[in-house]
Amino acid sequence: MIASEGKGRLLGKVAFISGIGRGIGRTAAQLFAAEGATVFGCDVDVTTAEETVSLVRDAGGTITCLAPVDLGQSEGARAWIDAGIAEHGRLDILYNNAGSARFGPIEAVTDEDWRFTLRNELDLVMWTTRAAWPHLAARGGSAVVNVGSISAIRGHVLMGQSAHSATKGALVALTVQHAAEGSPHRIRVNAVSPGPIETPALRGLIGDDAVEVPIPLGRPGRPEDVVRAALFLTSDDAEWITGVNLVVDGGFSVIQGAQTVAVAAR
């Protein structure tokens, strides 16, 4: 279904998408390719990345992938960007989707939990964007989208997320700063911040028990809800939008007393 929705909004563009192995990243690879982009992906998991590549190609899309790659190391981030530039010669869109966090109440958060989350939700965005920056500037009119979370703008009484909230708050601030630095080069930098999204990562976090999600628009989010927002922000339709944190949560963050999991599960 996703692959049949293409309207050619990214025709002729090269999109680098991290974390394509599952969830929102897989959907991003499918939808961006369906919209005409040439996708260059990456993931830490070779098997799931190859599955995504097959799905995109079977639907008629164009995609290649580097896996495994660890973007939490600056060398890994640069290796991914360099490999994509060597293959495609340019970079029009950078979709910083990859990430991994550890959760727990503040008294149980270990030093390692904190460092792991900062490394895998914030460092990897900085290292990847830094490596891509000269190529984005060379294109002019390029776009970056970072995946944030509503955890950056609200807390949760039932779920310990100190490290996740800190990294996503920092990511929103980083988005604003990179938008400012990118403006002379016509690099647009925006963030998409999901609420509860039905993905394997979220299910792994909350278990198999059903969770009541009091969302004004009546349902939990789907990966394509997030990806369509990112697609808009990276398309020419948003050529005068930069430094924005677009919340995609069905209104979840505007109501009081919500008692459910709110995590951007990629």
C-alpha positions as CSV (number, residue, x, y, z in Angstrom):
1,M,0.0,0.0,0.0
2,I,2.8,2.4,0.9
3,A,4.6,1.9,-2.3
4,S,1.5,2.6,-4.4
5,E,1.1,6.1,-3.0
6,G,4.0,7.7,-4.8
7,K,3.4,11.2,-6.4
8,G,6.9,11.9,-7.4
9,R,7.5,14.7,-4.8
10,L,11.2,13.5,-4.3
11,L,11.9,12.6,-8.0
12,G,15.6,13.0,-8.8
13,K,16.6,13.4,-5.1
14,V,19.1,11.2,-3.2
15,A,17.9,10.5,0.3
16,F,20.2,9.1,3.0
17,I,18.0,7.4,5.7
18,S,19.5,5.8,8.8
19,G,18.0,2.9,10.7
20,I,16.0,1.4,7.8
21,G,15.7,-2.1,9.3
22,R,12.3,-1.8,10.9
23,G,9.5,0.5,12.1
24,I,9.5,4.1,11.0
25,G,12.9,3.7,9.2
26,R,11.6,0.9,7.1
27,T,8.5,2.8,6.2
28,A,10.6,5.9,5.4
29,A,12.7,3.9,2.9
30,Q,9.5,2.6,1.3
31,L,7.6,5.9,1.1
32,F,10.6,8.0,0.1
33,A,11.5,5.5,-2.7
34,A,7.8,5.5,-3.8
35,E,8.0,9.3,-4.1
36,G,10.9,9.0,-6.5
37,A,13.9,9.3,-4.3
38,T,17.0,7.2,-4.6
39,V,17.5,5.9,-1.1
40,F,20.8,5.1,0.5
41,G,20.1,3.4,3.9
42,C,22.0,2.0,6.8
43,D,21.4,-0.1,9.9
44,V,23.2,-2.0,12.6
45,D,21.2,-5.2,11.7
46,V,22.2,-6.7,8.4
47,T,19.2,-9.1,8.2
48,T,16.4,-6.5,8.7
49,A,18.2,-4.0,6.5
50,E,18.3,-6.5,3.7
51,E,14.6,-7.3,4.2
52,T,13.8,-3.6,3.7
53,V,16.0,-3.4,0.6
54,S,14.0,-6.3,-0.9
55,L,10.7,-4.7,0.0
56,V,11.6,-1.4,-1.7
57,R,13.0,-3.1,-4.8
58,D,10.0,-5.4,-5.1
59,A,7.8,-2.3,-5.2
60,G,9.9,-0.8,-7.9
61,G,12.0,1.6,-5.8
62,T,15.7,2.3,-5.9
63,I,17.7,1.6,-2.8
64,T,21.1,0.4,-1.6
65,C,22.3,0.1,2.0
66,L,25.4,-0.1,4.2
67,A,25.1,-2.6,7.0
68,P,26.2,-3.1,9.7
69,V,27.2,0.4,10.6
70,D,27.5,2.1,14.0
71,L,26.6,5.8,13.7
72,G,27.4,6.3,17.4
73,Q,31.0,6.2,16.4
74,S,32.1,9.3,14.4
75,E,34.1,6.9,12.2
76,G,31.0,4.9,11.4
77,A,28.9,7.9,10.6
78,R,31.6,9.2,8.3
79,A,32.0,5.8,6.6
80,W,28.2,5.7,5.9
81,I,28.2,9.2,4.4
82,D,31.4,8.6,2.4
83,A,30.0,5.4,1.0
84,G,26.8,7.0,-0.1
85,I,28.7,9.9,-1.8
86,A,31.0,7.5,-3.5
87,E,28.0,5.7,-4.9
88,H,25.7,8.5,-5.8
89,G,27.9,11.6,-6.0
90,R,25.6,13.8,-3.9
91,L,23.3,14.1,-0.9
92,D,19.9,16.0,-1.1
93,I,18.1,14.7,2.0
94,L,19.4,13.4,5.3
95,Y,16.8,11.6,7.4
96,N,18.3,11.0,10.9
97,N,16.0,8.2,12.0
98,A,18.3,5.8,13.8
99,G,18.3,5.6,17.5
100,S,18.1,3.5,20.7
101,A,17.4,4.4,24.3
102,R,17.3,2.8,27.7
103,F,14.4,3.5,30.1
104,G,13.9,3.4,33.8
105,P,13.0,5.5,36.9
106,I,15.6,8.1,37.9
107,E,16.9,6.1,40.9
108,A,17.6,3.1,38.7
109,V,19.3,4.8,35.8
110,T,22.9,3.7,35.7
111,D,25.9,5.6,34.3
112,E,26.0,3.2,31.4
113,D,22.3,3.6,30.7
114,W,22.8,7.4,30.5
115,R,25.8,7.2,28.3
116,F,24.2,4.6,26.0
117,T,21.2,6.7,25.4
118,L,23.2,9.9,24.7
119,R,25.5,8.0,22.4
120,N,22.7,6.3,20.5
121,E,20.1,9.1,20.3
122,L,22.2,12.3,20.3
123,D,25.8,11.6,19.4
124,L,24.9,9.7,16.3
125,V,22.8,12.6,14.9
126,M,25.6,15.0,15.5
127,W,28.3,12.8,13.9
128,T,26.2,12.0,10.9
129,T,25.1,15.5,10.3
130,R,28.6,16.8,10.7
131,A,29.9,14.3,8.1
132,A,27.1,15.1,5.7
133,W,27.3,18.9,6.1
134,P,29.8,19.8,3.3
135,H,27.8,17.7,0.9
136,L,24.5,19.2,1.9
137,A,26.0,22.7,1.5
138,A,27.4,21.8,-1.9
139,R,23.9,21.0,-3.1
140,G,22.1,24.1,-1.8
141,G,18.4,23.6,-1.2
142,S,19.1,20.4,0.7
143,A,17.1,19.2,3.7
144,V,17.7,17.4,7.1
145,V,15.0,15.9,9.2
146,N,15.7,14.7,12.7
147,V,13.4,12.3,14.6
148,G,12.6,13.7,18.0
149,S,9.9,12.7,20.5
150,I,7.1,14.3,22.5
151,S,9.3,13.2,25.4
152,A,11.2,16.4,24.7
153,I,8.2,18.5,25.6
154,R,6.4,16.6,28.3
155,G,7.1,14.2,31.2
156,H,5.5,10.9,32.0
157,V,4.5,9.8,35.5
158,L,4.4,6.1,34.7
159,M,7.5,5.7,32.7
160,G,11.1,6.6,33.6
161,Q,12.6,8.3,30.7
162,S,15.2,10.7,32.0
163,A,17.9,9.9,29.5
164,H,15.5,9.7,26.6
165,S,13.8,13.0,27.5
166,A,17.2,14.7,27.8
167,T,18.5,13.5,24.5
168,K,15.3,14.4,22.6
169,G,15.2,17.8,24.2
170,A,18.8,18.4,23.2
171,L,18.0,17.1,19.7
172,V,15.3,19.8,19.3
173,A,17.8,22.4,20.4
174,L,20.4,21.0,18.0
175,T,17.8,21.1,15.2
176,V,17.3,24.9,15.8
177,Q,21.1,25.5,15.9
178,H,21.7,23.6,12.7
179,A,18.9,25.4,11.0
180,A,20.6,28.7,11.8
181,E,24.0,27.5,10.6
182,G,22.5,25.9,7.5
183,S,20.6,29.0,6.3
184,P,23.5,30.6,4.5
185,H,23.9,27.4,2.5
186,R,20.1,26.9,2.0
187,I,20.2,23.8,4.2
188,R,16.8,23.4,5.9
189,V,16.9,21.5,9.2
190,N,13.7,20.4,10.9
191,A,12.5,17.8,13.4
192,V,9.6,15.5,13.6
193,S,8.5,14.5,17.1
194,P,6.2,11.4,17.3
195,G,3.9,10.4,20.1
196,P,2.9,6.7,20.6
197,I,3.6,4.9,17.4
198,E,2.7,1.3,16.8
199,T,6.1,-0.2,16.0
200,P,8.0,-3.4,17.2
201,A,10.2,-1.1,19.3
202,L,7.3,0.2,21.3
203,R,5.7,-3.2,21.7
204,G,9.1,-4.5,23.0
205,L,9.1,-1.7,25.5
206,I,5.6,-2.1,26.9
207,G,5.0,-5.8,26.3
208,D,2.0,-7.6,24.9
209,D,-0.6,-6.0,27.2
210,A,-2.9,-3.6,25.5
211,V,-2.3,0.0,26.5
212,E,-5.1,2.5,26.5
213,V,-4.0,5.6,24.6
214,P,-6.2,8.6,25.2
215,I,-5.5,10.3,21.9
216,P,-7.8,13.0,20.7
217,L,-7.7,11.8,17.2
218,G,-8.8,8.4,18.3
219,R,-6.0,6.0,17.6
220,P,-2.3,5.4,18.2
221,G,0.1,6.6,15.5
222,R,1.3,4.5,12.6
223,P,4.8,4.7,11.1
224,E,3.4,6.3,7.9
225,D,2.0,9.2,10.0
226,V,5.5,10.2,11.0
227,V,7.1,9.5,7.6
228,R,4.5,11.6,5.7
229,A,5.3,14.5,8.0
230,A,9.0,14.0,7.3
231,L,8.3,13.7,3.6
232,F,6.6,17.1,3.6
233,L,9.5,18.7,5.5
234,T,12.1,17.3,3.1
235,S,10.1,18.1,-0.1
236,D,10.1,21.3,-2.1
237,D,6.6,22.0,-0.6
238,A,8.4,23.0,2.6
239,E,11.1,25.1,0.9
240,W,10.5,28.1,3.3
241,I,10.3,26.0,6.5
242,T,13.4,25.5,8.7
243,G,14.0,25.2,12.5
244,V,10.6,23.6,13.1
245,N,9.8,20.8,15.6
246,L,6.7,19.2,14.0
247,V,4.8,17.2,16.6
248,V,3.0,14.2,15.2
249,D,1.0,12.6,18.0
250,G,-2.7,12.9,17.2
251,G,-3.1,15.6,19.8
252,F,-1.7,13.5,22.6
253,S,0.6,16.2,24.0
254,V,-2.1,18.8,24.3
255,I,-4.3,16.9,26.7
256,Q,-3.8,16.6,30.5
257,G,-3.5,13.5,32.6
258,A,-2.5,11.0,29.8
259,Q,-1.3,7.9,31.5
260,T,0.4,5.9,28.7
261,V,3.7,5.3,27.0
262,A,4.9,8.1,24.8
263,V,8.1,7.2,23.0
264,A,9.4,7.8,19.5
265,A,10.0,4.1,18.7
266,R,11.9,3.8,15.5
